[in-house]
Amino acid sequence: MHPRVNILGVGVSAINLGQAVAAIDQWILDRQLVYVCVAAAHSLMDCRRDPVLRKVYNNAAMVTPDGMSLVWNLRLRGHSYVNRVYGPDFLMAVCENSLERGYRHFLYGGTELVLSDLQSRLRHQFPGLEIAGVFAPPFVPMTSEETQHAIDAINQSTADLVWVGIGSPKQERWMAEHRGQVTTPVMIGVGAAFDFLSGHKPQAPRWIRRSGLEWIFRLASEPRRLWPRYREYPMFVALALAQLLRLRQFPSEH
């Protein structure tokens, strides 16, 4: 529905937030079974190392530019209308849009406390929002029976969207593996959005998020967990620049 631009071998959708929300509308209307990934620089570095994960991203119906480095890259490629489609903002925009359309939402991820607080905040901000169900998966690998139980819960909820917040790249692999088994039209992986929107983790001020410096804020908040992710950013910049200057090529396998 929107052009995909090869950035380090991943086809990132050249879109803005309004276009992303409109795409969700169309997929729900058509009752297609699709999944959507939100991508930052670290996502593309993960894909560069793992061709199976790269295929997961490239088979997604949409890969949104979740990080400002991807937004700037797309604008340099001639897509001046692109803006950041950030997981928490995306979730909130679709929730607001769904009030008029009556979409039913399923929340998959987080802890029971996070899900409880998230539901309360969403319903307070969007009175009448239909949350069809929630599921807090364990932090250890699930058995086949537990996985089937989760899928059954989603399918029996008759939701229109499943928000998957179990962290990247786990959530992308989960969506790709279970597309078709999950009968909900749209699955969207939104990373830490559940933690941010529930108030369980601090969110960077909007001006920091727009400046491209959010990674510094998050690193300061969770240095031990996030340092392995963010230490790769200089390499991402070097590789992306080499691609822009046509010094390196990155094939995208499907």
C-alpha positions as CSV (number, residue, x, y, z in Angstrom):
1,M,0.0,0.0,0.0
2,H,3.0,2.3,0.6
3,P,6.5,2.2,-0.9
4,R,9.1,0.1,1.0
5,V,12.7,1.4,1.0
6,N,15.6,-0.9,1.5
7,I,17.6,0.2,4.6
8,L,20.3,-2.4,5.4
9,G,18.3,-5.1,3.7
10,V,14.9,-4.4,5.4
11,G,12.0,-2.8,3.5
12,V,11.0,0.1,5.7
13,S,7.6,1.6,4.8
14,A,7.8,5.3,3.7
15,I,4.8,6.4,5.7
16,N,3.6,8.8,8.4
17,L,1.3,8.2,11.3
18,G,-1.9,9.1,9.5
19,Q,-1.1,6.8,6.6
20,A,-0.3,4.0,9.0
21,V,-3.6,4.3,10.8
22,A,-5.4,4.4,7.4
23,A,-3.7,1.2,6.4
24,I,-4.9,-0.5,9.6
25,D,-8.5,0.5,8.7
26,Q,-8.1,-1.1,5.2
27,W,-6.8,-4.4,6.5
28,I,-9.5,-4.7,9.1
29,L,-12.1,-3.8,6.4
30,D,-10.7,-6.5,4.1
31,R,-10.3,-9.0,7.0
32,Q,-6.8,-9.7,5.9
33,L,-4.5,-11.6,8.3
34,V,-1.4,-9.4,8.5
35,Y,1.2,-8.3,11.0
36,V,3.0,-5.0,11.4
37,C,6.5,-4.3,12.8
38,V,7.8,-1.1,14.2
39,A,11.5,-0.7,13.5
40,A,14.3,1.3,15.0
41,A,18.0,1.2,14.2
42,H,18.7,-1.7,16.5
43,S,15.9,-3.7,14.8
44,L,17.7,-3.4,11.5
45,M,21.1,-4.3,13.0
46,D,19.4,-7.5,14.4
47,C,18.1,-8.3,11.0
48,R,21.5,-7.7,9.4
49,R,22.9,-10.5,11.6
50,D,19.9,-12.8,11.3
51,P,18.6,-13.6,7.8
52,V,15.6,-15.4,9.3
53,L,14.6,-12.3,11.3
54,R,15.2,-10.2,8.2
55,K,12.7,-12.3,6.3
56,V,10.2,-11.9,9.2
57,Y,10.4,-8.1,8.8
58,N,10.3,-8.2,5.0
59,N,7.2,-10.4,5.1
60,A,5.3,-8.0,7.3
61,A,2.5,-6.0,5.8
62,M,4.2,-2.8,7.1
63,V,7.4,-1.9,8.8
64,T,7.0,1.5,10.4
65,P,9.9,4.0,11.0
66,D,9.9,3.9,14.7
67,G,13.3,5.6,15.1
68,M,14.2,9.1,13.9
69,S,17.3,7.8,12.2
70,L,15.0,5.8,9.9
71,V,12.8,8.9,9.4
72,W,15.8,11.0,8.3
73,N,17.0,8.2,6.0
74,L,13.7,8.0,4.3
75,R,13.5,11.8,3.9
76,L,16.9,11.8,2.3
77,R,15.6,9.2,-0.2
78,G,12.9,11.7,-1.3
79,H,10.0,10.8,1.0
80,S,9.6,14.2,2.6
81,Y,6.2,13.4,4.1
82,V,7.5,10.7,6.4
83,N,7.3,11.1,10.1
84,R,8.0,8.8,13.1
85,V,5.4,6.0,13.6
86,Y,6.4,5.4,17.2
87,G,4.9,2.3,18.9
88,P,3.1,4.2,21.8
89,D,1.8,7.0,19.6
90,F,0.7,4.4,17.0
91,L,-1.3,2.5,19.7
92,M,-2.9,5.7,20.9
93,A,-3.8,6.9,17.4
94,V,-5.4,3.6,16.4
95,C,-7.4,3.5,19.7
96,E,-8.7,7.0,19.1
97,N,-9.6,6.1,15.5
98,S,-11.3,2.9,16.6
99,L,-13.9,4.7,18.8
100,E,-15.8,5.8,15.7
101,R,-15.4,2.4,14.0
102,G,-16.0,0.1,17.0
103,Y,-12.8,-1.9,16.7
104,R,-12.1,-4.5,19.4
105,H,-8.6,-4.6,20.8
106,F,-6.6,-7.5,22.4
107,L,-3.5,-6.8,24.6
108,Y,-0.9,-9.5,24.5
109,G,2.2,-9.0,26.7
110,G,3.4,-7.4,29.9
111,T,2.4,-8.5,33.4
112,E,-1.0,-8.7,34.8
113,L,-0.4,-5.5,36.8
114,V,0.9,-3.7,33.6
115,L,-2.2,-4.8,31.7
116,S,-4.5,-3.8,34.4
117,D,-3.0,-0.3,34.6
118,L,-2.8,0.0,30.8
119,Q,-6.5,-0.9,30.5
120,S,-7.5,1.7,33.1
121,R,-5.5,4.4,31.4
122,L,-6.8,3.6,27.9
123,R,-10.4,3.5,29.0
124,H,-10.0,6.8,30.9
125,Q,-8.5,8.5,27.8
126,F,-10.8,6.8,25.3
127,P,-14.3,6.3,27.0
128,G,-16.1,3.5,25.2
129,L,-12.9,1.8,23.9
130,E,-13.6,-1.9,23.4
131,I,-10.8,-4.1,25.0
132,A,-11.9,-7.6,24.1
133,G,-9.3,-9.4,26.1
134,V,-5.8,-9.5,27.6
135,F,-3.1,-12.1,28.1
136,A,0.1,-11.8,30.1
137,P,2.4,-14.5,28.8
138,P,5.1,-16.0,31.2
139,F,8.7,-14.8,30.9
140,V,9.9,-18.3,30.3
141,P,9.2,-20.2,27.0
142,M,5.7,-21.3,26.7
143,T,4.7,-24.9,26.1
144,S,2.7,-25.8,23.1
145,E,-0.4,-26.2,25.3
146,E,0.1,-22.7,26.8
147,T,0.6,-21.2,23.4
148,Q,-2.6,-22.8,22.1
149,H,-4.4,-21.5,25.1
150,A,-3.3,-17.9,24.3
151,I,-4.2,-18.3,20.6
152,D,-7.7,-19.6,21.6
153,A,-8.2,-16.7,24.0
154,I,-7.4,-14.2,21.2
155,N,-9.6,-15.9,18.6
156,Q,-12.5,-16.3,21.0
157,S,-12.3,-12.6,21.8
158,T,-13.3,-11.7,18.2
159,A,-10.9,-8.8,18.4
160,D,-10.0,-6.8,15.3
161,L,-6.5,-6.0,16.5
162,V,-3.9,-7.7,18.7
163,W,-1.3,-5.4,20.2
164,V,1.8,-7.5,21.0
165,G,4.1,-6.1,23.6
166,I,6.7,-8.8,24.4
167,G,9.8,-7.0,23.2
168,S,11.8,-7.1,20.0
169,P,12.7,-9.4,18.2
170,K,10.6,-11.9,20.2
171,Q,7.3,-10.2,19.3
172,E,8.1,-10.1,15.5
173,R,9.0,-13.8,15.6
174,W,5.8,-14.6,17.5
175,M,3.6,-12.7,15.0
176,A,5.2,-14.3,12.0
177,E,4.9,-17.8,13.5
178,H,1.3,-17.5,14.5
179,R,-0.2,-15.6,11.5
180,G,-2.9,-17.7,10.2
181,Q,-3.5,-19.5,13.5
182,V,-4.5,-16.1,15.0
183,T,-7.7,-15.2,13.2
184,T,-7.6,-11.5,14.2
185,P,-7.0,-9.5,11.1
186,V,-4.1,-7.3,12.4
187,M,-1.3,-8.0,14.8
188,I,1.0,-5.1,15.7
189,G,4.2,-5.4,17.7
190,V,4.8,-2.3,19.8
191,G,7.7,-3.2,22.1
192,A,7.8,-1.3,25.4
193,A,4.6,0.6,24.6
194,F,2.7,-1.3,27.3
195,D,5.2,-0.3,29.9
196,F,5.3,3.4,28.8
197,L,1.5,3.9,28.5
198,S,0.7,2.1,31.7
199,G,3.1,4.3,33.6
200,H,5.5,1.5,34.6
201,K,8.4,3.0,32.7
202,P,9.3,6.6,32.2
203,Q,8.8,8.0,28.7
204,A,11.1,10.6,27.2
205,P,9.6,14.1,26.8
206,R,8.2,14.7,23.3
207,W,11.0,17.1,22.3
208,I,13.6,14.4,23.1
209,R,11.7,11.8,21.1
210,R,11.5,14.2,18.1
211,S,15.2,15.1,18.3
212,G,16.5,11.6,17.8
213,L,18.0,11.5,21.3
214,E,15.5,9.3,23.0
215,W,18.1,6.5,23.0
216,I,20.1,8.5,25.5
217,F,17.1,8.9,27.8
218,R,16.3,5.2,27.7
219,L,19.9,4.2,28.2
220,A,20.1,6.4,31.3
221,S,16.9,4.7,32.6
222,E,18.0,1.1,31.9
223,P,21.8,1.1,31.2
224,R,22.5,-2.6,31.8
225,R,19.6,-3.9,29.7
226,L,19.9,-1.4,26.8
227,W,23.7,-0.9,26.4
228,P,24.1,-4.0,24.1
229,R,21.5,-2.5,21.9
230,Y,22.6,1.1,21.7
231,R,26.3,0.5,21.4
232,E,25.6,-0.6,17.8
233,Y,24.2,2.8,16.8
234,P,27.5,4.2,15.4
235,M,27.9,1.1,13.2
236,F,24.3,1.6,12.0
237,V,25.1,5.2,11.0
238,A,28.2,4.1,9.2
239,L,26.4,1.3,7.3
240,A,23.4,3.5,6.4
241,L,25.7,6.2,5.1
242,A,27.6,3.8,3.0
243,Q,24.3,2.5,1.5
244,L,23.1,6.1,0.8
245,L,26.4,6.8,-1.0
246,R,26.1,3.5,-2.9
247,L,29.3,2.2,-1.4
248,R,27.5,-0.9,0.1
249,Q,24.6,-2.9,-1.0
250,F,22.3,-4.8,1.3
251,P,20.0,-7.4,-0.5
252,S,16.6,-7.9,1.0
253,E,15.5,-11.5,1.1
254,H,11.8,-12.5,1.3
